[in-house]
């Protein structure tokens, strides 16, 4: 059984580069900033308000 897998894909090379110690600190900080920014932006969004339906009123009984 050979472990010869051939050339690595560009994604595998990128992951291998990103998990080496100097780059991993930067990747971690960039991920933190992106998550913070996305959650802050999502928190500032205003929900869409739909108009409330008119109140339902029952007809009053006829007065005699």
PQR file of N, CA, C, O and H, with PARSE charges and radii, in Angstrom:
ATOM      1  N   UNK A   1       0.832  -1.179   0.000 -0.4000 1.5000
ATOM      2  CA  UNK A   1       0.000   0.000   0.000 -0.0000 2.0000
ATOM      3  C   UNK A   1       0.879   1.245   0.000  0.5500 1.7000
ATOM      4  O   UNK A   1       1.704   1.458   0.888 -0.5500 1.4000
ATOM      5  N   UNK A   2       0.675   2.031  -0.997 -0.4000 1.5000
ATOM      6  CA  UNK A   2       1.423   3.265  -1.127 -0.0000 2.0000
ATOM      7  C   UNK A   2       0.639   4.426  -0.545  0.5500 1.7000
ATOM      8  O   UNK A   2      -0.589   4.457  -0.621 -0.5500 1.4000
ATOM      9  H   UNK A   2       0.004   1.858  -1.719  0.4000 1.0000
ATOM     10  N   UNK A   3       1.339   5.362   0.026 -0.4000 1.5000
ATOM     11  CA  UNK A   3       0.708   6.589   0.509 -0.0000 2.0000
ATOM     12  C   UNK A   3       0.895   7.719  -0.486  0.5500 1.7000
ATOM     13  O   UNK A   3       0.759   8.887  -0.123 -0.5500 1.4000
ATOM     14  H   UNK A   3       2.337   5.337   0.088  0.4000 1.0000
ATOM     15  N   UNK A   4       1.200   7.398  -1.717 -0.4000 1.5000
ATOM     16  CA  UNK A   4       1.396   8.400  -2.752 -0.0000 2.0000
ATOM     17  C   UNK A   4       0.028   8.887  -3.224  0.5500 1.7000
ATOM     18  O   UNK A   4      -0.662   8.198  -3.975 -0.5500 1.4000
ATOM     19  H   UNK A   4       1.311   6.448  -2.012  0.4000 1.0000
ATOM     20  N   UNK A   5      -0.351  10.071  -2.779 -0.4000 1.5000
ATOM     21  CA  UNK A   5      -1.672  10.597  -3.122 -0.0000 2.0000
ATOM     22  C   UNK A   5      -1.615  11.535  -4.315  0.5500 1.7000
ATOM     23  O   UNK A   5      -2.659  12.003  -4.770 -0.5500 1.4000
ATOM     24  H   UNK A   5       0.210  10.630  -2.168  0.4000 1.0000
ATOM     25  N   UNK A   6      -0.465  11.816  -4.821 -0.4000 1.5000
ATOM     26  CA  UNK A   6      -0.355  12.712  -5.959 -0.0000 2.0000
ATOM     27  C   UNK A   6      -0.298  14.157  -5.499  0.5500 1.7000
ATOM     28  O   UNK A   6      -0.141  14.431  -4.310 -0.5500 1.4000
ATOM     29  H   UNK A   6       0.383  11.437  -4.451  0.4000 1.0000
ATOM     30  N   UNK A   7      -0.426  15.084  -6.444 -0.4000 1.5000
ATOM     31  CA  UNK A   7      -0.346  16.506  -6.075 -0.0000 2.0000
ATOM     32  C   UNK A   7      -1.552  16.928  -5.245  0.5500 1.7000
ATOM     33  O   UNK A   7      -2.673  16.469  -5.463 -0.5500 1.4000
ATOM     34  H   UNK A   7      -0.554  14.862  -7.411  0.4000 1.0000
ATOM     35  N   UNK A   8      -1.295  17.801  -4.305 -0.4000 1.5000
ATOM     36  CA  UNK A   8      -2.365  18.295  -3.435 -0.0000 2.0000
ATOM     37  C   UNK A   8      -3.190  19.340  -4.174  0.5500 1.7000
ATOM     38  O   UNK A   8      -2.676  20.082  -5.012 -0.5500 1.4000
ATOM     39  H   UNK A   8      -0.385  18.175  -4.128  0.4000 1.0000
ATOM     40  N   UNK A   9      -4.465  19.382  -3.851 -0.4000 1.5000
ATOM     41  CA  UNK A   9      -5.334  20.384  -4.464 -0.0000 2.0000
ATOM     42  C   UNK A   9      -4.999  21.760  -3.883  0.5500 1.7000
ATOM     43  O   UNK A   9      -4.392  21.850  -2.816 -0.5500 1.4000
ATOM     44  H   UNK A   9      -4.882  18.779  -3.171  0.4000 1.0000
ATOM     45  N   UNK A  10      -5.386  22.813  -4.568 -0.4000 1.5000
ATOM     46  CA  UNK A  10      -5.099  24.165  -4.043 -0.0000 2.0000
ATOM     47  C   UNK A  10      -5.725  24.395  -2.670  0.5500 1.7000
ATOM     48  O   UNK A  10      -5.137  25.072  -1.827 -0.5500 1.4000
ATOM     49  H   UNK A  10      -5.879  22.739  -5.434  0.4000 1.0000
ATOM     50  N   UNK A  11      -6.911  23.838  -2.440 -0.4000 1.5000
ATOM     51  CA  UNK A  11      -7.545  24.007  -1.127 -0.0000 2.0000
ATOM     52  C   UNK A  11      -6.734  23.317  -0.038  0.5500 1.7000
ATOM     53  O   UNK A  11      -6.556  23.870   1.047 -0.5500 1.4000
ATOM     54  H   UNK A  11      -7.389  23.288  -3.124  0.4000 1.0000
ATOM     55  N   UNK A  12      -6.240  22.111  -0.319 -0.4000 1.5000
ATOM     56  CA  UNK A  12      -5.439  21.396   0.678 -0.0000 2.0000
ATOM     57  C   UNK A  12      -4.140  22.146   0.970  0.5500 1.7000
ATOM     58  O   UNK A  12      -3.692  22.202   2.115 -0.5500 1.4000
ATOM     59  H   UNK A  12      -6.385  21.662  -1.201  0.4000 1.0000
ATOM     60  N   UNK A  13      -3.543  22.720  -0.068 -0.4000 1.5000
ATOM     61  CA  UNK A  13      -2.320  23.502   0.153 -0.0000 2.0000
ATOM     62  C   UNK A  13      -2.617  24.746   0.980  0.5500 1.7000
ATOM     63  O   UNK A  13      -1.814  25.127   1.832 -0.5500 1.4000
ATOM     64  H   UNK A  13      -3.907  22.675  -0.998  0.4000 1.0000
ATOM     65  N   UNK A  14      -3.764  25.384   0.738 -0.4000 1.5000
ATOM     66  CA  UNK A  14      -4.135  26.565   1.507 -0.0000 2.0000
ATOM     67  C   UNK A  14      -4.365  26.215   2.976  0.5500 1.7000
ATOM     68  O   UNK A  14      -3.927  26.941   3.868 -0.5500 1.4000
ATOM     69  H   UNK A  14      -4.416  25.074   0.046  0.4000 1.0000
ATOM     70  N   UNK A  15      -5.055  25.100   3.223 -0.4000 1.5000
ATOM     71  CA  UNK A  15      -5.296  24.671   4.605 -0.0000 2.0000
ATOM     72  C   UNK A  15      -3.981  24.332   5.285  0.5500 1.7000
ATOM     73  O   UNK A  15      -3.761  24.710   6.436 -0.5500 1.4000
ATOM     74  H   UNK A  15      -5.411  24.511   2.498  0.4000 1.0000
ATOM     75  N   UNK A  16      -3.109  23.626   4.586 -0.4000 1.5000
ATOM     76  CA  UNK A  16      -1.811  23.266   5.167 -0.0000 2.0000
ATOM     77  C   UNK A  16      -1.004  24.531   5.480  0.5500 1.7000
ATOM     78  O   UNK A  16      -0.314  24.586   6.498 -0.5500 1.4000
ATOM     79  H   UNK A  16      -3.288  23.320   3.651  0.4000 1.0000
ATOM     80  N   UNK A  17      -1.088  25.551   4.609 -0.4000 1.5000
ATOM     81  CA  UNK A  17      -0.384  26.806   4.863 -0.0000 2.0000
ATOM     82  C   UNK A  17      -1.000  27.545   6.049  0.5500 1.7000
ATOM     83  O   UNK A  17      -0.279  28.129   6.858 -0.5500 1.4000
ATOM     84  H   UNK A  17      -1.649  25.506   3.782  0.4000 1.0000
ATOM     85  N   UNK A  18      -2.350  27.523   6.157 -0.4000 1.5000
ATOM     86  CA  UNK A  18      -3.040  28.299   7.192 -0.0000 2.0000
ATOM     87  C   UNK A  18      -2.875  27.721   8.586  0.5500 1.7000
ATOM     88  O   UNK A  18      -3.035  28.445   9.568 -0.5500 1.4000
ATOM     89  H   UNK A  18      -2.935  27.049   5.500  0.4000 1.0000
ATOM     90  N   UNK A  19      -2.559  26.425   8.701 -0.4000 1.5000
ATOM     91  CA  UNK A  19      -2.466  25.834  10.041 -0.0000 2.0000
ATOM     92  C   UNK A  19      -1.038  25.821  10.575  0.5500 1.7000
ATOM     93  O   UNK A  19      -0.797  25.319  11.673 -0.5500 1.4000
ATOM     94  H   UNK A  19      -2.429  25.837   7.903  0.4000 1.0000
ATOM     95  N   UNK A  20      -0.100  26.359   9.825 -0.4000 1.5000
ATOM     96  CA  UNK A  20       1.254  26.458  10.375 -0.0000 2.0000
ATOM     97  C   UNK A  20       1.289  27.624  11.367  0.5500 1.7000
ATOM     98  O   UNK A  20       0.592  28.618  11.168 -0.5500 1.4000
ATOM     99  H   UNK A  20      -0.296  26.767   8.934  0.4000 1.0000
ATOM    100  N   UNK A  21       2.084  27.518  12.423 -0.4000 1.5000
ATOM    101  CA  UNK A  21       2.005  28.475  13.528 -0.0000 2.0000
ATOM    102  C   UNK A  21       2.009  29.961  13.198  0.5500 1.7000
ATOM    103  O   UNK A  21       1.135  30.654  13.720 -0.5500 1.4000
ATOM    104  H   UNK A  21       2.651  26.710  12.585  0.4000 1.0000
ATOM    105  N   UNK A  22       2.879  30.511  12.404 -0.4000 1.5000
ATOM    106  CA  UNK A  22       2.788  31.979  12.245 -0.0000 2.0000
ATOM    107  C   UNK A  22       1.480  32.417  11.581  0.5500 1.7000
ATOM    108  O   UNK A  22       0.869  33.399  12.000 -0.5500 1.4000
ATOM    109  H   UNK A  22       3.589  29.949  11.980  0.4000 1.0000
ATOM    110  N   UNK A  23       1.054  31.694  10.554 -0.4000 1.5000
ATOM    111  CA  UNK A  23      -0.150  32.083   9.835 -0.0000 2.0000
ATOM    112  C   UNK A  23      -1.410  31.771  10.623  0.5500 1.7000
ATOM    113  O   UNK A  23      -2.419  32.459  10.468 -0.5500 1.4000
ATOM    114  H   UNK A  23       1.550  30.896  10.213  0.4000 1.0000
ATOM    115  N   UNK A  24      -1.371  30.747  11.462 -0.4000 1.5000
ATOM    116  CA  UNK A  24      -2.583  30.346  12.172 -0.0000 2.0000
ATOM    117  C   UNK A  24      -3.059  31.443  13.127  0.5500 1.7000
ATOM    118  O   UNK A  24      -4.261  31.592  13.345 -0.5500 1.4000
ATOM    119  H   UNK A  24      -0.552  30.188  11.587  0.4000 1.0000
ATOM    120  N   UNK A  25      -2.137  32.203  13.693 -0.4000 1.5000
ATOM    121  CA  UNK A  25      -2.546  33.304  14.575 -0.0000 2.0000
ATOM    122  C   UNK A  25      -3.303  34.374  13.792  0.5500 1.7000
ATOM    123  O   UNK A  25      -4.322  34.889  14.253 -0.5500 1.4000
ATOM    124  H   UNK A  25      -1.160  32.082  13.516  0.4000 1.0000
ATOM    125  N   UNK A  26      -2.804  34.696  12.627 -0.4000 1.5000
ATOM    126  CA  UNK A  26      -3.483  35.677  11.784 -0.0000 2.0000
ATOM    127  C   UNK A  26      -4.833  35.177  11.300  0.5500 1.7000
ATOM    128  O   UNK A  26      -5.805  35.932  11.287 -0.5500 1.4000
ATOM    129  H   UNK A  26      -1.976  34.277  12.253  0.4000 1.0000
ATOM    130  N   UNK A  27      -4.903  33.914  10.903 -0.4000 1.5000
ATOM    131  CA  UNK A  27      -6.170  33.338  10.447 -0.0000 2.0000
ATOM    132  C   UNK A  27      -7.186  33.362  11.584  0.5500 1.7000
ATOM    133  O   UNK A  27      -8.359  33.664  11.364 -0.5500 1.4000
ATOM    134  H   UNK A  27      -4.112  33.301  10.914  0.4000 1.0000
ATOM    135  N   UNK A  28      -6.741  33.045  12.797 -0.4000 1.5000
ATOM    136  CA  UNK A  28      -7.629  33.061  13.955 -0.0000 2.0000
ATOM    137  C   UNK A  28      -8.152  34.481  14.216  0.5500 1.7000
ATOM    138  O   UNK A  28      -9.346  34.667  14.449 -0.5500 1.4000
ATOM    139  H   UNK A  28      -5.788  32.799  12.976  0.4000 1.0000
ATOM    140  N   UNK A  29      -7.270  35.473  14.179 -0.4000 1.5000
ATOM    141  CA  UNK A  29      -7.699  36.850  14.425 -0.0000 2.0000
ATOM    142  C   UNK A  29      -8.648  37.357  13.341  0.5500 1.7000
ATOM    143  O   UNK A  29      -9.617  38.057  13.637 -0.5500 1.4000
ATOM    144  H   UNK A  29      -6.300  35.322  13.990  0.4000 1.0000
ATOM    145  N   UNK A  30      -8.373  37.006  12.099 -0.4000 1.5000
ATOM    146  CA  UNK A  30      -9.259  37.415  11.008 -0.0000 2.0000
ATOM    147  C   UNK A  30     -10.627  36.769  11.183  0.5500 1.7000
ATOM    148  O   UNK A  30     -11.648  37.420  10.958 -0.5500 1.4000
ATOM    149  H   UNK A  30      -7.586  36.437  11.859  0.4000 1.0000
ATOM    150  N   UNK A  31     -10.663  35.497  11.581 -0.4000 1.5000
ATOM    151  CA  UNK A  31     -11.939  34.821  11.803 -0.0000 2.0000
ATOM    152  C   UNK A  31     -12.707  35.492  12.943  0.5500 1.7000
ATOM    153  O   UNK A  31     -13.921  35.673  12.843 -0.5500 1.4000
ATOM    154  H   UNK A  31      -9.834  34.969  11.763  0.4000 1.0000
ATOM    155  N   UNK A  32     -12.022  35.860  14.018 -0.4000 1.5000
ATOM    156  CA  UNK A  32     -12.685  36.550  15.129 -0.0000 2.0000
ATOM    157  C   UNK A  32     -13.280  37.876  14.690  0.5500 1.7000
ATOM    158  O   UNK A  32     -14.407  38.208  15.059 -0.5500 1.4000
ATOM    159  H   UNK A  32     -11.036  35.713  14.100  0.4000 1.0000
ATOM    160  N   UNK A  33     -12.532  38.631  13.906 -0.4000 1.5000
ATOM    161  CA  UNK A  33     -13.022  39.927  13.435 -0.0000 2.0000
ATOM    162  C   UNK A  33     -14.233  39.734  12.526  0.5500 1.7000
ATOM    163  O   UNK A  33     -15.207  40.478  12.636 -0.5500 1.4000
ATOM    164  H   UNK A  33     -11.617  38.361  13.606  0.4000 1.0000
ATOM    165  N   UNK A  34     -14.189  38.752  11.635 -0.4000 1.5000
ATOM    166  CA  UNK A  34     -15.321  38.499  10.742 -0.0000 2.0000
ATOM    167  C   UNK A  34     -16.563  38.080  11.510  0.5500 1.7000
ATOM    168  O   UNK A  34     -17.664  38.533  11.198 -0.5500 1.4000
ATOM    169  H   UNK A  34     -13.398  38.147  11.546  0.4000 1.0000
ATOM    170  N   UNK A  35     -16.403  37.224  12.509 -0.4000 1.5000
ATOM    171  CA  UNK A  35     -17.550  36.778  13.303 -0.0000 2.0000
ATOM    172  C   UNK A  35     -18.116  37.940  14.104  0.5500 1.7000
ATOM    173  O   UNK A  35     -19.334  38.106  14.174 -0.5500 1.4000
ATOM    174  H   UNK A  35     -15.508  36.856  12.763  0.4000 1.0000
ATOM    175  N   UNK A  36     -17.242  38.754  14.715 -0.4000 1.5000
ATOM    176  CA  UNK A  36     -17.713  39.909  15.473 -0.0000 2.0000
ATOM    177  C   UNK A  36     -18.459  40.883  14.568  0.5500 1.7000
ATOM    178  O   UNK A  36     -19.525  41.382  14.929 -0.5500 1.4000
ATOM    179  H   UNK A  36     -16.253  38.619  14.659  0.4000 1.0000
ATOM    180  N   UNK A  37     -17.897  41.151  13.395 -0.4000 1.5000
ATOM    181  CA  UNK A  37     -18.518  42.095  12.465 -0.0000 2.0000
ATOM    182  C   UNK A  37     -19.880  41.586  11.995  0.5500 1.7000
ATOM    183  O   UNK A  37     -20.846  42.347  11.941 -0.5500 1.4000
ATOM    184  H   UNK A  37     -17.031  40.746  13.101  0.4000 1.0000
ATOM    185  N   UNK A  38     -19.955  40.313  11.659 -0.4000 1.5000
ATOM    186  CA  UNK A  38     -21.222  39.747  11.190 -0.0000 2.0000
ATOM    187  C   UNK A  38     -22.274  39.759  12.292  0.5500 1.7000
ATOM    188  O   UNK A  38     -23.434  40.074  12.029 -0.5500 1.4000
ATOM    189  H   UNK A  38     -19.170  39.694  11.703  0.4000 1.0000
ATOM    190  N   UNK A  39     -21.888  39.421  13.524 -0.4000 1.5000
ATOM    191  CA  UNK A  39     -22.865  39.411  14.608 -0.0000 2.0000
ATOM    192  C   UNK A  39     -23.286  40.833  14.981  0.5500 1.7000
ATOM    193  O   UNK A  39     -24.443  41.064  15.331 -0.5500 1.4000
ATOM    194  H   UNK A  39     -20.945  39.166  13.738  0.4000 1.0000
ATOM    195  N   UNK A  40     -22.359  41.779  14.907 -0.4000 1.5000
ATOM    196  CA  UNK A  40     -22.712  43.169  15.191 -0.0000 2.0000
ATOM    197  C   UNK A  40     -23.673  43.698  14.137  0.5500 1.7000
ATOM    198  O   UNK A  40     -24.653  44.367  14.464 -0.5500 1.4000
ATOM    199  H   UNK A  40     -21.419  41.591  14.623  0.4000 1.0000
ATOM    200  N   UNK A  41     -23.396  43.401  12.880 -0.4000 1.5000
ATOM    201  CA  UNK A  41     -24.270  43.837  11.795 -0.0000 2.0000
ATOM    202  C   UNK A  41     -25.650  43.205  11.929  0.5500 1.7000
ATOM    203  O   UNK A  41     -26.661  43.884  11.746 -0.5500 1.4000
ATOM    204  H   UNK A  41     -22.599  42.857  12.614  0.4000 1.0000
ATOM    205  N   UNK A  42     -25.704  41.913  12.246 -0.4000 1.5000
ATOM    206  CA  UNK A  42     -26.996  41.243  12.397 -0.0000 2.0000
ATOM    207  C   UNK A  42     -27.761  41.815  13.585  0.5500 1.7000
ATOM    208  O   UNK A  42     -28.991  41.851  13.559 -0.5500 1.4000
ATOM    209  H   UNK A  42     -24.884  41.362  12.395  0.4000 1.0000
ATOM    210  N   UNK A  43     -27.066  42.259  14.616 -0.4000 1.5000
ATOM    211  CA  UNK A  43     -27.726  42.840  15.775 -0.0000 2.0000
ATOM    212  C   UNK A  43     -28.275  44.225  15.520  0.5500 1.7000
ATOM    213  O   UNK A  43     -29.189  44.669  16.215 -0.5500 1.4000
ATOM    214  H   UNK A  43     -26.067  42.230  14.637  0.4000 1.0000
ATOM    215  N   UNK A  44     -27.729  44.915  14.528 -0.4000 1.5000
ATOM    216  CA  UNK A  44     -28.214  46.262  14.244 -0.0000 2.0000
ATOM    217  C   UNK A  44     -29.362  46.278  13.246  0.5500 1.7000
ATOM    218  O   UNK A  44     -29.971  47.326  13.027 -0.5500 1.4000
ATOM    219  H   UNK A  44     -26.986  44.554  13.963  0.4000 1.0000
ATOM    220  N   UNK A  45     -29.665  45.147  12.642 -0.4000 1.5000
ATOM    221  CA  UNK A  45     -30.757  45.101  11.675 -0.0000 2.0000
ATOM    222  C   UNK A  45     -32.086  45.245  12.403  0.5500 1.7000
ATOM    223  O   UNK A  45     -32.273  44.694  13.488 -0.5500 1.4000
ATOM    224  H   UNK A  45     -29.171  44.297  12.820  0.4000 1.0000
ATOM    225  N   UNK A  46     -32.994  45.982  11.805 -0.4000 1.5000
ATOM    226  CA  UNK A  46     -34.317  46.156  12.397 -0.0000 2.0000
ATOM    227  C   UNK A  46     -35.258  45.144  11.778  0.5500 1.7000
ATOM    228  O   UNK A  46     -35.240  44.950  10.563 -0.5500 1.4000
ATOM    229  H   UNK A  46     -32.842  46.430  10.924  0.4000 1.0000
ATOM    230  N   UNK A  47     -36.077  44.496  12.585 -0.4000 1.5000
ATOM    231  CA  UNK A  47     -37.020  43.538  12.009 -0.0000 2.0000
ATOM    232  C   UNK A  47     -38.085  44.266  11.200  0.5500 1.7000
ATOM    233  O   UNK A  47     -38.436  45.409  11.492 -0.5500 1.4000
ATOM    234  H   UNK A  47     -36.092  44.654  13.573  0.4000 1.0000
ATOM    235  N   UNK A  48     -38.583  43.592  10.192 -0.4000 1.5000
ATOM    236  CA  UNK A  48     -39.640  44.186   9.378 -0.0000 2.0000
ATOM    237  C   UNK A  48     -40.950  44.069  10.141  0.5500 1.7000
ATOM    238  O   UNK A  48     -41.361  42.978  10.536 -0.5500 1.4000
ATOM    239  H   UNK A  48     -38.298  42.664   9.955  0.4000 1.0000
ATOM    240  N   UNK A  49     -41.587  45.194  10.337 -0.4000 1.5000
ATOM    241  CA  UNK A  49     -42.854  45.199  11.056 -0.0000 2.0000
ATOM    242  C   UNK A  49     -43.984  45.110  10.048  0.5500 1.7000
ATOM    243  O   UNK A  49     -44.077  45.915   9.122 -0.5500 1.4000
ATOM    244  H   UNK A  49     -41.254  46.080  10.016  0.4000 1.0000
ATOM    245  N   UNK A  50     -44.843  44.117  10.242 -0.4000 1.5000
ATOM    246  CA  UNK A  50     -46.023  44.020   9.398 -0.0000 2.0000
ATOM    247  C   UNK A  50     -47.149  44.743  10.112  0.5500 1.7000
ATOM    248  O   UNK A  50     -47.220  44.710  11.340 -0.5500 1.4000
ATOM    249  H   UNK A  50     -44.768  43.463  10.995  0.4000 1.0000
ATOM    250  N   UNK A  51     -48.017  45.384   9.379 -0.4000 1.5000
ATOM    251  CA  UNK A  51     -49.102  46.100  10.049 -0.0000 2.0000
ATOM    252  C   UNK A  51     -49.997  45.114  10.795  0.5500 1.7000
ATOM    253  O   UNK A  51     -50.312  44.031  10.304 -0.5500 1.4000
ATOM    254  H   UNK A  51     -47.960  45.411   8.381  0.4000 1.0000
ATOM    255  N   UNK A  52     -50.389  45.521  11.980 -0.4000 1.5000
ATOM    256  CA  UNK A  52     -51.235  44.666  12.806 -0.0000 2.0000
ATOM    257  C   UNK A  52     -52.637  44.603  12.187  0.5500 1.7000
ATOM    258  O   UNK A  52     -53.133  45.597  11.656 -0.5500 1.4000
ATOM    259  H   UNK A  52     -50.133  46.401  12.379  0.4000 1.0000
ATOM    260  N   UNK A  53     -53.258  43.446  12.260 -0.4000 1.5000
ATOM    261  CA  UNK A  53     -54.613  43.371  11.725 -0.0000 2.0000
ATOM    262  C   UNK A  53     -55.562  44.204  12.574  0.5500 1.7000
ATOM    263  O   UNK A  53     -55.330  44.383  13.770 -0.5500 1.4000
ATOM    264  H   UNK A  53     -52.856  42.639  12.692  0.4000 1.0000
ATOM    265  N   UNK A  54     -56.614  44.708  11.975 -0.4000 1.5000
ATOM    266  CA  UNK A  54     -57.544  45.521  12.762 -0.0000 2.0000
ATOM    267  C   UNK A  54     -58.179  44.674  13.853  0.5500 1.7000
ATOM    268  O   UNK A  54     -58.379  43.473  13.668 -0.5500 1.4000
ATOM    269  H   UNK A  54     -56.802  44.562  11.003  0.4000 1.0000
ATOM    270  N   UNK A  55     -58.496  45.282  14.980 -0.4000 1.5000
ATOM    271  CA  UNK A  55     -59.096  44.501  16.067 -0.0000 2.0000
ATOM    272  C   UNK A  55     -60.465  43.973  15.662  0.5500 1.7000
ATOM    273  O   UNK A  55     -61.260  44.651  15.011 -0.5500 1.4000
ATOM    274  H   UNK A  55     -58.333  46.257  15.130  0.4000 1.0000
ATOM    275  N   UNK A  56     -60.698  42.755  16.070 -0.4000 1.5000
ATOM    276  CA  UNK A  56     -61.976  42.124  15.734 -0.0000 2.0000
ATOM    277  C   UNK A  56     -62.984  42.560  16.777  0.5500 1.7000
ATOM    278  O   UNK A  56     -62.765  42.404  17.979 -0.5500 1.4000
ATOM    279  H   UNK A  56     -60.052  42.205  16.599  0.4000 1.0000
ATOM    280  N   UNK A  57     -64.109  43.115  16.296 -0.4000 1.5000
ATOM    281  CA  UNK A  57     -65.159  43.528  17.220 -0.0000 2.0000
ATOM    282  C   UNK A  57     -66.425  42.750  16.882  0.5500 1.7000
ATOM    283  O   UNK A  57     -66.784  42.590  15.715 -0.5500 1.4000
ATOM    284  H   UNK A  57     -64.287  43.241  15.320  0.4000 1.0000
ATOM    285  N   UNK A  58     -67.066  42.291  17.887 -0.4000 1.5000
ATOM    286  CA  UNK A  58     -68.322  41.569  17.692 -0.0000 2.0000
ATOM    287  C   UNK A  58     -69.444  42.600  17.579  0.5500 1.7000
ATOM    288  O   UNK A  58     -69.436  43.617  18.273 -0.5500 1.4000
ATOM    289  H   UNK A  58     -66.775  42.422  18.834  0.4000 1.0000
ATOM    290  N   UNK A  59     -70.393  42.332  16.711 -0.4000 1.5000
ATOM    291  CA  UNK A  59     -71.506  43.283  16.617 -0.0000 2.0000
ATOM    292  C   UNK A  59     -72.292  43.325  17.932  0.5500 1.7000
ATOM    293  O   UNK A  59     -72.518  42.298  18.572 -0.5500 1.4000
ATOM    294  H   UNK A  59     -70.399  41.506  16.148  0.4000 1.0000
ATOM    295  N   UNK A  60     -72.689  44.501  18.304 -0.4000 1.5000
ATOM    296  CA  UNK A  60     -73.454  44.633  19.544 -0.0000 2.0000
ATOM    297  C   UNK A  60     -74.905  44.188  19.316  0.5500 1.7000
ATOM    298  O   UNK A  60     -75.441  44.338  18.218 -0.5500 1.4000
ATOM    299  H   UNK A  60     -72.505  45.335  17.784  0.4000 1.0000
ATOM    300  N   UNK A  61     -75.519  43.652  20.339 -0.4000 1.5000
ATOM    301  CA  UNK A  61     -76.907  43.209  20.162 -0.0000 2.0000
ATOM    302  C   UNK A  61     -77.831  44.409  19.928  0.5500 1.7000
ATOM    303  O   UNK A  61     -77.586  45.490  20.463 -0.5500 1.4000
ATOM    304  H   UNK A  61     -75.084  43.529  21.231  0.4000 1.0000
ATOM    305  N   UNK A  62     -78.865  44.231  19.151 -0.4000 1.5000
ATOM    306  CA  UNK A  62     -79.751  45.350  18.865 -0.0000 2.0000
ATOM    307  C   UNK A  62     -80.447  45.806  20.148  0.5500 1.7000
ATOM    308  O   UNK A  62     -80.839  45.005  20.996 -0.5500 1.4000
ATOM    309  H   UNK A  62     -79.064  43.353  18.716  0.4000 1.0000
ATOM    310  N   UNK A  63     -80.580  47.115  20.247 -0.4000 1.5000
ATOM    311  CA  UNK A  63     -81.264  47.680  21.421 -0.0000 2.0000
ATOM    312  C   UNK A  63     -82.734  47.910  21.057  0.5500 1.7000
ATOM    313  O   UNK A  63     -83.058  48.353  19.955 -0.5500 1.4000
ATOM    314  H   UNK A  63     -80.261  47.766  19.558  0.4000 1.0000
ATOM    315  N   UNK A  64     -83.579  47.610  21.976 -0.4000 1.5000
ATOM    316  CA  UNK A  64     -84.980  47.818  21.688 -0.0000 2.0000
ATOM    317  C   UNK A  64     -85.620  48.857  22.582  0.5500 1.7000
ATOM    318  O   UNK A  64     -86.812  49.137  22.449 -0.5500 1.4000
ATOM    319  H   UNK A  64     -83.317  47.251  22.871  0.4000 1.0000
TER
END
